[in-house]
């Protein structure tokens, strides 16, 4: 019998990605790949396009759909389903998993007259209960990495076939994707891949080789377009398959299920691909693991030990990055909101739209970070919040029609064992966390679907060590063969190493700082100063009071400033039909000594398009306006306004008395597939009030934060 080769290509672009990026991927990768493969009708393939990419190409590059349709019609290509908007399936609610998969099943059947049997597992994040979800969604098989099987005790030489698994007697076929093929294609000459398979086939009767990986490797990854198309790697590879047809046969995965028996039953542990497991580790642990792997490699035993060495678990991204956890819990919160009203038949159209927006907000790319920008990319996080807030607005319309409302809710929103407070009306929503410093973590404008506190703090990453060690590496591999994005060097954005500062706490709003008068803006922005109070990230007592027109949130802590006891109370008023917060601070010296300090409540605020040139700051009494990209230092300020040349959104922060004011852009250093780069995260706005309090003396002042859309 012949060896079988199942080629499965996964094509995806994140929800919210720039049109220009997707256009480039179409022109450099998708269209030339499909046009080339179509010339070889006897070579069968399996394609997975995410629903979000299907939606985009249908509107902007319909020729992609037409090319795929022709290949499906000629029985050359099998279409694989999955979650429509490419969610990490285990971390979205069960009902959403099934609906997302069925949504893509239906789309595929409608567009291609094909009923899919397989599903692509986003980022191959597997958890053992998934067979139940997948069978309930009409799915018969999935593709995972051979690494999943190695971690579960299956030796490498037993991965040239497929297995069955189950959950509560709900069955699924699981195909192991060969890592050697994934790392060879297209980064090595075609004959190396052919020789690898030929060598395995010589000692194994009719092996099954499965290649399942990103389609973007064939033209969109750095250095690959020239190699794959101009230097004809793809044509040469397809020609090589044809030339070896006497022993190598290409197959669709549904054909494998029909013609081959499984190798046996396997139960796979909760893992993803090897690199993802490493990225999920805390930075210091990741560096430690790299050192262990290096030691084992030096001993020449990496293959011997590999099945027993693995990194973390995908869900650890939610502890590694609190901002990801907050975004994830927002998604869960909206899903539960929708579930409560979904049976309202009078508002079916609104609720169907709300569900679609929720699903868009479940796209995985903004929830984690590895070799791609992911969570660090403001644009992707903004898209998640935009769609989740849109979903909430539609839920409001469905359940309340045009009525004004004002709600206050106390719940453990983020699953940390402490209660949060959510206050919302038709125009805005505010999320407070008493246990994390009495902070304002999220501030939503429902009128423009934007979270104005969409920031990411500066954190240590394992790859920062490379930035410190060198700032002059090549962007891609050798001239002859490109490297994978895991192996390629990256360009360094100028002065990236100078920005490796790590934040003491999350970058939210109402973050209460105390420091000495000698601290300047550079020391503060670089985190090279001493905090003299113990209020950051500390637990505050809280209470809420509500009447028909407003909700009052009271946050209180007795702490210390330079060793002296100080009481801090902040009262936040949210009104029924306004997009504003009235914030009152009362600071009282409870000690027998005089307290002299700078008090600075930090605000991190953003606009929908980050630091776009269309945005500007104005400080009342000062002309001209400031760019979002520059530092602002004012000694006497009473108001700062963020403006928009297109007049779609602005916000004002005004003070009850003149105070010092610092403003600066917060930038993180992160890696992408091409570079180590600086990414804007938010604008830090820091009013500074000089405190000179005698024993028992108190100081009161107010801020008004107003959103205009």
LUMZA-430071 format. One record per residue (C-alpha): z, x, y. Coordinates in steps of 0.05 Angstrom, whole numbers, padded with zeros to 5 digits, always signed. Layout:
N
ZXY ...
This chain:
709
+00000+00000+00000 -00011+00020+00072 +00042+00036+00123 +00050-00017+00176 +00058-00003+00250 +00085-00059+00295 +00074-00042+00368 +00118-00085+00413 +00113-00076+00489 +00164-00105+00537 +00139-00119+00609 +00190-00137+00662 +00204-00136+00737 +00271-00157+00765 +00282-00221+00803 +00280-00202+00876 +00240-00138+00868 +00192-00120+00925 +00123-00150+00919 +00093-00081+00933 +00129-00052+00872 +00104-00107+00826 +00034-00100+00854 +00035-00026+00840 +00059-00039+00769 +00003-00087+00758 -00050-00040+00785 -00023+00024+00754 +00001-00003+00688 -00005-00075+00666 -00078-00089+00681 -00107-00021+00658 -00063-00024+00595 -00087-00094+00576 -00159-00079+00592 -00157-00016+00549 -00122-00050+00489 -00171-00108+00492 -00227-00060+00475 -00194-00049+00407 -00191-00120+00378 -00172-00096+00308 -00108-00063+00334 -00054-00116+00334 +00004-00116+00382 +00065-00155+00403 +00078-00169+00477 +00140-00193+00512 +00133-00213+00585 +00195-00237+00620 +00190-00305+00652 +00203-00276+00721 +00143-00230+00713 +00101-00287+00685 +00118-00329+00747 +00098-00273+00794 +00032-00254+00761 +00013-00327+00754 +00015-00331+00830 -00008-00261+00849 -00045-00229+00791 -00071-00286+00747 -00118-00238+00712 -00058-00212+00674 -00045-00280+00643 -00119-00288+00628 -00124-00221+00593 -00064-00237+00549 -00090-00307+00534 -00156-00279+00509 -00121-00230+00463 -00075-00284+00435 -00135-00329+00423 -00169-00274+00384 -00107-00264+00341 -00098-00194+00367 -00031-00206+00402 +00033-00242+00386 +00077-00264+00444 +00152-00253+00440 +00201-00299+00475 +00272-00285+00502 +00315-00307+00560 +00266-00330+00613 +00297-00290+00670 +00318-00231+00626 +00394-00242+00624 +00442-00201+00583 +00449-00257+00532 +00521-00245+00509 +00550-00249+00580 +00521-00316+00601 +00546-00383+00576 +00521-00407+00509 +00486-00468+00538 +00449-00423+00588 +00427-00375+00533 +00395-00430+00493 +00363-00463+00553 +00335-00397+00579 +00303-00380+00512 +00274-00450+00503 +00247-00447+00574 +00207-00385+00556 +00187-00414+00489 +00158-00475+00524 +00123-00433+00577 +00090-00390+00524 +00067-00450+00485 +00039-00483+00548 +00003-00421+00574 -00020-00390+00509 -00019-00446+00457 +00027-00401+00417 +00094-00417+00387 +00137-00354+00390 +00181-00334+00332 +00214-00272+00361 +00258-00258+00421 +00266-00195+00462 +00340-00177+00472 +00349-00153+00543 +00369-00080+00544 +00380-00089+00469 +00452-00110+00485 +00474-00139+00419 +00538-00176+00400 +00549-00203+00330 +00550-00277+00348 +00479-00277+00375 +00445-00301+00310 +00476-00369+00321 +00447-00374+00392 +00379-00348+00370 +00371-00394+00310 +00392-00453+00353 +00336-00432+00401 +00282-00431+00348 +00280-00355+00340 +00268-00321+00274 +00270-00247+00292 +00290-00195+00344 +00277-00121+00356 +00335-00074+00365 +00339+00002+00365 +00347+00042+00301 +00410+00068+00335 +00442-00001+00325 +00431+00007+00250 +00455+00079+00248 +00520+00058+00282 +00529+00005+00229 +00522+00053+00171 +00448+00047+00154 +00418+00117+00145 +00356+00136+00182 +00312+00138+00120 +00330+00065+00107 +00305+00041+00175 +00231+00036+00156 +00235-00038+00142 +00273-00098+00169 +00339-00131+00153 +00372-00198+00157 +00437-00214+00191 +00475-00278+00203 +00531-00311+00242 +00565-00371+00210 +00506-00377+00161 +00455-00378+00217 +00403-00326+00199 +00360-00277+00236 +00312-00220+00219 +00326-00155+00256 +00274-00100+00264 +00296-00028+00279 +00254+00005+00333 +00243+00079+00317 +00272+00126+00368 +00224+00182+00351 +00165+00136+00368 +00199+00113+00432 +00209+00184+00456 +00140+00208+00433 +00099+00152+00463 +00067+00166+00511 +00101+00231+00528 +00071+00273+00472 +00001+00281+00446 -00022+00224+00401 -00029+00268+00340 +00046+00283+00342 +00062+00210+00334 +00009+00201+00279 +00035+00263+00242 +00106+00238+00246 +00088+00172+00214 +00042+00205+00163 +00098+00251+00141 +00146+00193+00131 +00093+00153+00095 +00079+00210+00046 +00149+00203+00018 +00159+00128+00027 +00118+00073-00005 +00091+00028+00051 +00141+00041+00107 +00144-00004+00167 +00145+00031+00234 +00168-00010+00294 +00157+00012+00365 +00193-00032+00416 +00199-00006+00487 +00182-00015+00560 +00109-00027+00577 +00121+00007+00644 +00122+00074+00607 +00047+00067+00604 +00029+00079+00676 +00087+00059+00721 +00140+00110+00702 +00136+00175+00743 +00076+00218+00723 +00050+00170+00670 -00010+00136+00703 -00051+00199+00706 -00031+00220+00635 -00041+00152+00602 -00105+00129+00636 -00140+00185+00674 -00127+00235+00619 -00139+00180+00567 -00075+00185+00527 -00078+00111+00510 -00151+00112+00488 -00138+00175+00447 -00078+00142+00414 -00115+00079+00397 -00173+00120+00371 -00125+00159+00327 -00098+00094+00298 -00170+00073+00281 -00184+00141+00250 -00123+00135+00205 -00137+00063+00184 -00141+00083+00110 -00065+00090+00108 -00040+00058+00173 -00045-00015+00190 -00023-00048+00256 +00013-00115+00248 +00043-00172+00286 +00117-00182+00271 +00109-00253+00246 +00061-00225+00194 +00114-00177+00171 +00162-00235+00159 +00108-00269+00117 +00086-00208+00077 +00148-00164+00069 +00216-00176+00039 +00277-00153+00079 +00311-00088+00059 +00377-00124+00055 +00432-00153+00097 +00465-00117+00155 +00520-00133+00205 +00510-00096+00270 +00566-00077+00317 +00567-00093+00391 +00523-00038+00421 +00461-00026+00462 +00414+00034+00462 +00446+00103+00462 +00438+00118+00537 +00463+00050+00558 +00527+00060+00518 +00538+00126+00555 +00524+00096+00624 +00577+00042+00611 +00631+00096+00606 +00674+00115+00666 +00644+00174+00702 +00695+00226+00679 +00691+00201+00608 +00616+00205+00611 +00619+00277+00633 +00668+00290+00576 +00621+00259+00526 +00563+00301+00552 +00605+00362+00540 +00623+00340+00469 +00549+00327+00453 +00531+00395+00481 +00583+00429+00436 +00556+00392+00375 +00485+00410+00393 +00505+00483+00398 +00532+00478+00327 +00466+00448+00305 +00500+00385+00278 +00477+00332+00328 +00439+00293+00275 +00496+00299+00225 +00548+00271+00273 +00504+00223+00312 +00520+00158+00274 +00594+00168+00291 +00587+00187+00365 +00573+00132+00414 +00591+00113+00485 +00620+00049+00512 +00605-00024+00509 +00559-00060+00559 +00614-00106+00585 +00651-00044+00610 +00603-00044+00669 +00644-00103+00693 +00706-00059+00696 +00669+00004+00719 +00639-00034+00777 +00685-00089+00805 +00628-00113+00849 +00588-00127+00786 +00647-00165+00756 +00653-00207+00819 +00579-00223+00818 +00582-00240+00744 +00642-00286+00753 +00606-00319+00811 +00550-00334+00763 +00598-00363+00712 +00631-00404+00767 +00565-00434+00789 +00545-00448+00717 +00610-00487+00706 +00599-00524+00772 +00531-00546+00748 +00556-00567+00680 +00606-00615+00712 +00552-00654+00748 +00491-00643+00704 +00491-00713+00674 +00483-00744+00743 +00417-00780+00729 +00409-00801+00801 +00401-00729+00823 +00362-00702+00763 +00309-00665+00805 +00362-00629+00847 +00401-00609+00786 +00339-00583+00749 +00324-00540+00810 +00397-00518+00813 +00393-00497+00740 +00330-00456+00752 +00364-00421+00811 +00425-00406+00767 +00380-00376+00714 +00346-00332+00765 +00415-00308+00786 +00428-00286+00714 +00373-00233+00714 +00408-00171+00687 +00382-00114+00730 +00432-00120+00787 +00493-00123+00743 +00492-00051+00717 +00469+00019+00733 +00439+00075+00692 +00375+00114+00703 +00347+00059+00748 +00379+00039+00814 +00403-00028+00788 +00470-00049+00818 +00462+00003+00873 +00400-00032+00900 +00420-00079+00956 +00356-00119+00947 +00371-00136+00875 +00443-00157+00888 +00420-00199+00947 +00371-00235+00902 +00427-00253+00853 +00470-00281+00909 +00412-00317+00941 +00395-00355+00877 +00467-00370+00859 +00481-00396+00929 +00417-00437+00928 +00441-00467+00863 +00507-00486+00895 +00472-00518+00954 +00430-00560+00907 +00493-00579+00868 +00525-00600+00934 +00465-00644+00950 +00465-00675+00881 +00540-00691+00879 +00555-00705+00953 +00487-00723+00981 +00492-00712+01057 +00568-00719+01064 +00607-00664+01098 +00663-00636+01056 +00718-00584+01057 +00747-00558+00991 +00800-00507+00975 +00811-00483+00904 +00862-00435+00873 +00840-00404+00807 +00835-00338+00770 +00763-00331+00790 +00750-00261+00765 +00792-00259+00702 +00841-00206+00725 +00904-00247+00714 +00914-00262+00788 +00894-00323+00828 +00838-00322+00880 +00825-00374+00934 +00757-00406+00947 +00747-00447+01010 +00680-00479+01023 +00644-00531+01064 +00572-00551+01068 +00553-00490+01110 +00595-00433+01083 +00642-00409+01029 +00697-00356+01032 +00730-00322+00972 +00798-00290+00983 +00836-00243+00935 +00911-00240+00951 +00924-00191+00895 +00874-00139+00920 +00901-00130+00990 +00893-00201+01016 +00819-00187+01026 +00759-00231+01039 +00712-00212+00981 +00654-00259+00992 +00629-00296+01052 +00569-00341+01038 +00522-00373+01088 +00495-00433+01051 +00443-00443+01106 +00406-00378+01091 +00433-00366+01020 +00465-00300+01036 +00532-00267+01018 +00549-00229+01082 +00598-00184+01043 +00547-00158+00993 +00571-00086+00992 +00584-00032+00940 +00637+00021+00948 +00623+00095+00939 +00642+00115+00869 +00640+00179+00828 +00581+00181+00780 +00570+00230+00724 +00504+00253+00753 +00537+00272+00819 +00555+00337+00785 +00481+00354+00781 +00472+00340+00855 +00528+00388+00872 +00500+00441+00825 +00429+00439+00849 +00387+00407+00904 +00319+00434+00885 +00292+00405+00820 +00222+00382+00803 +00208+00308+00806 +00173+00302+00738 +00157+00344+00678 +00103+00395+00663 +00032+00389+00687 +00007+00372+00617 +00057+00322+00591 +00102+00276+00631 +00176+00272+00613 +00216+00210+00598 +00259+00185+00655 +00319+00210+00615 +00293+00281+00615 +00254+00288+00680 +00280+00324+00740 +00290+00284+00804 +00279+00296+00877 +00340+00302+00921 +00343+00263+00985 +00360+00309+01043 +00435+00319+01052 +00452+00276+00991 +00508+00324+00970 +00541+00315+01039 +00549+00240+01025 +00589+00247+00960 +00651+00214+00988 +00690+00164+00946 +00724+00103+00973 +00798+00089+00967 +00785+00015+00955 +00730-00036+00952 +00686-00047+01013 +00703-00119+01031 +00731-00152+01094 +00802-00161+01120 +00819-00094+01090 +00884-00073+01126 +00886+00000+01146 +00942+00039+01181 +00930+00111+01203 +00950+00160+01257 +00918+00161+01326 +00887+00229+01311 +00839+00202+01259 +00766+00201+01283 +00706+00161+01259 +00679+00219+01217 +00745+00229+01181 +00750+00155+01167 +00678+00146+01144 +00683+00207+01099 +00750+00185+01069 +00782+00249+01095 +00843+00219+01127 +00912+00196+01105 +00929+00123+01099 +01000+00115+01128 +01010+00043+01105 +01016+00016+01034 +00974-00047+01044 +00907-00026+01014 +00895-00061+00947 +00967-00085+00947 +00988-00155+00927 +00999-00206+00982 +01038-00271+00977 +00995-00331+00994 +00995-00405+01010 +00943-00455+01032 +00949-00515+01076 +00895-00568+01081 +00881-00629+01123 +00818-00669+01135 +00789-00619+01185 +00811-00550+01164 +00840-00505+01110 +00891-00453+01129 +00899-00393+01083 +00963-00354+01095 +00968-00283+01067 +01033-00243+01075 +01060-00176+01054 +01123-00137+01070 +01103-00064+01066 +01114+00003+01099 +01080+00044+01152 +01100+00117+01153 +01161+00097+01113 +01184+00041+01160 +01186-00031+01138 +01131-00075+01168 +01113-00147+01156 +01039-00167+01160 +01016-00239+01161 +00943-00261+01167 +00924-00333+01175 +00852-00353+01164 +00827-00421+01187 +00763-00450+01157 +00737-00514+01188 +00702-00574+01159 +00634-00569+01192 +00632-00498+01220 +00607-00430+01196 +00665-00391+01223 +00733-00363+01206 +00790-00360+01257 +00834-00302+01236 +00904-00291+01265 +00945-00228+01251 +01020-00222+01262 +01051-00154+01251 +01126-00146+01257 +01168-00083+01257 +01225-00099+01207 +01256-00030+01211 +01307+00002+01257 +01256+00053+01282 +01197+00049+01329 +01130+00042+01294 +01071+00077+01325 +01005+00071+01288 +00933+00050+01291 +00921-00015+01256 +00849-00026+01235 +00826-00088+01196 +00761-00068+01163 +00701-00115+01158 +00641-00099+01115 +00584-00144+01133 +00510-00146+01116 +00446-00182+01133 +00396-00209+01081 +00349-00150+01088 +00401-00095+01091 +00390-00047+01149 +00319-00070+01165 +00293-00050+01233 +00291-00123+01253 +00368-00124+01257 +00410-00096+01314 +00481-00094+01340 +00501-00112+01411 +00570-00097+01438 +00590-00144+01495 +00587-00106+01560 +00544-00050+01533 +00469-00042+01537 +00420-00028+01503 +00430-00054+01430 +00446-00008+01373 +00407+00003+01308 +00441-00013+01242 +00428+00059+01223 +00471+00092+01277 +00545+00101+01289 +00578+00062+01345 +00640+00084+01382 +00669+00039+01435 +00737+00047+01468 +00744-00023+01496 +00707-00078+01460 +00718-00153+01456 +00657-00174+01415 +00603-00146+01370 +00542-00186+01349 +00492-00173+01294 +00425-00199+01316 +00358-00213+01284 +00291-00206+01320 +00266-00264+01278 +00327-00306+01296 +00342-00327+01224 +00414-00303+01220 +00466-00272+01265 +00540-00263+01265 +00593-00251+01319 +00660-00217+01311 +00702-00227+01373 +00772-00202+01389 +00828-00235+01429 +00840-00170+01467 +00804-00106+01482 +00807-00055+01426 +00773+00007+01400 +00713-00005+01356 +00678+00038+01304 +00615+00016+01267 +00576+00057+01217 +00529+00046+01158 +00559+00055+01089 +00513+00093+01043 +00519+00110+00969 +00487+00166+00930 +00453+00140+00868 +00399+00159+00819 +00334+00123+00806 +00278+00141+00758 +00248+00186+00813 +00304+00213+00857 +00376+00220+00877 +00376+00178+00939 +00418+00147+00994 +00424+00072+00993 +00451+00029+01050 +00505-00019+01025 +00537-00051+01087 +00556-00040+01159 +00629-00022+01166 +00659-00054+01228 +00728-00028+01246 +00767-00056+01305 +00825-00009+01322 +00890-00034+01353 +00944+00013+01377 +01012-00010+01352 +01074+00011+01390 +01129-00034+01362 +01202-00027+01376 +01251-00053+01323 +01241-00128+01311 +01182-00129+01358 +01118-00163+01336 +01045-00161+01355 +00996-00220+01350 +00921-00219+01358 +00862-00260+01332 +00790-00250+01310 +00735-00301+01305 +00680-00288+01255 +00622-00336+01269 +00557-00342+01230 +00495-00372+01263 +00434-00391+01223 
